[in-house]
């Protein structure tokens, strides 16, 4: 059974940091590119960051460049999102996504709230 389980969300003050994790199981993790998306109520899901299957290539949304870092540990079947200098506009439900060609797996999401 395929599972993607996000963790690490929570409430943080502006300027603070959080590290999200996404633990994968049920598929060959190292064969899949991994992405983090986020979504706020009434808005479309936004791609935040992506990393290739072996971690050699990463991409970021302009809104998070130089603040967020995506990484992965294929030995642990886990992808991470280090989020620094958080802003209130980063508040969203963050989802982990595994993709290989037309195959997509999604987690349930973890809530990040940036507020003083």
C-alpha positions in Angstrom: 0.0 0.0 0.0 1.4 3.4 -1.1 1.7 5.9 1.7 3.1 9.4 2.0 3.0 10.7 5.5 3.9 14.4 6.1 4.9 15.7 9.5 6.6 18.7 11.0 4.0 21.4 10.5 2.7 23.7 13.2 2.4 27.3 14.3 5.5 29.5 14.0 6.2 33.2 14.3 7.2 35.3 11.3 10.9 34.9 10.7 10.9 31.4 12.2 11.8 28.1 10.7 10.2 24.7 10.3 11.3 21.4 8.8 8.7 19.3 7.1 9.3 15.6 6.5 7.5 13.2 4.2 8.0 9.5 4.8 7.2 7.2 1.9 6.4 3.5 1.7 4.8 1.1 -0.7 6.8 2.1 -3.8 10.4 2.4 -5.0 11.1 5.8 -3.6 14.4 6.3 -5.4 12.6 6.0 -8.8 10.3 9.0 -8.1 10.8 12.7 -8.3 9.4 14.3 -5.2 7.6 17.6 -4.8 6.1 19.8 -2.1 2.9 21.7 -2.9 0.9 24.0 -0.7 -2.7 25.1 -0.8 -4.8 27.7 1.0 -8.6 27.7 1.1 -10.2 28.8 -2.2 -6.8 28.7 -4.0 -5.3 26.3 -6.4 -2.5 24.0 -5.2 0.9 25.6 -5.7 4.1 23.9 -6.5 6.7 25.0 -3.9 9.7 22.8 -4.6 10.8 19.8 -6.5 13.8 17.4 -6.4 14.8 14.7 -8.9 14.9 11.0 -8.0 18.6 11.0 -6.8 18.6 14.6 -5.6 20.8 16.0 -8.3 18.3 18.7 -9.4 16.1 21.0 -7.5 13.6 23.7 -8.4 11.7 26.3 -6.4 8.8 28.7 -6.7 10.1 32.2 -6.9 8.2 33.0 -3.7 10.3 30.6 -1.7 13.7 30.8 -3.4 16.6 31.4 -1.0 14.3 30.6 2.0 13.3 27.0 1.5 15.4 24.0 0.8 14.2 20.6 -0.5 16.3 17.5 0.1 15.9 13.7 0.2 17.4 10.7 1.9 16.7 7.7 -0.3 18.1 5.4 2.4 15.2 6.5 4.6 12.6 6.9 1.9 12.1 10.5 3.1 11.9 13.9 1.6 12.3 17.1 3.5 11.5 20.8 3.2 13.5 23.2 5.3 11.6 26.4 5.6 13.4 29.5 6.9 12.5 33.1 7.3 8.8 32.2 7.2 6.2 34.8 6.3 2.5 34.9 7.0 1.9 34.3 3.3 3.6 30.9 3.7 0.6 29.8 5.8 -1.0 26.8 4.0 -1.6 23.1 4.0 1.6 21.5 2.6 1.5 18.3 0.6 4.1 15.8 -0.4 3.9 14.4 -3.9 5.7 11.5 -5.6 5.7 11.5 -9.4 7.0 9.2 -12.1 5.7 9.8 -15.7 1.9 9.7 -15.3 1.9 8.2 -11.8 1.2 10.5 -8.9 1.0 9.8 -5.2 -0.2 12.3 -2.6 0.0 12.6 1.1 -2.7 14.0 3.4 -0.9 17.2 4.1 0.5 19.0 7.1 -0.6 22.5 8.2 1.8 25.3 8.5 0.6 28.5 10.1 2.9 31.6 10.3 1.5 34.1 12.8 2.5 36.3 15.7 
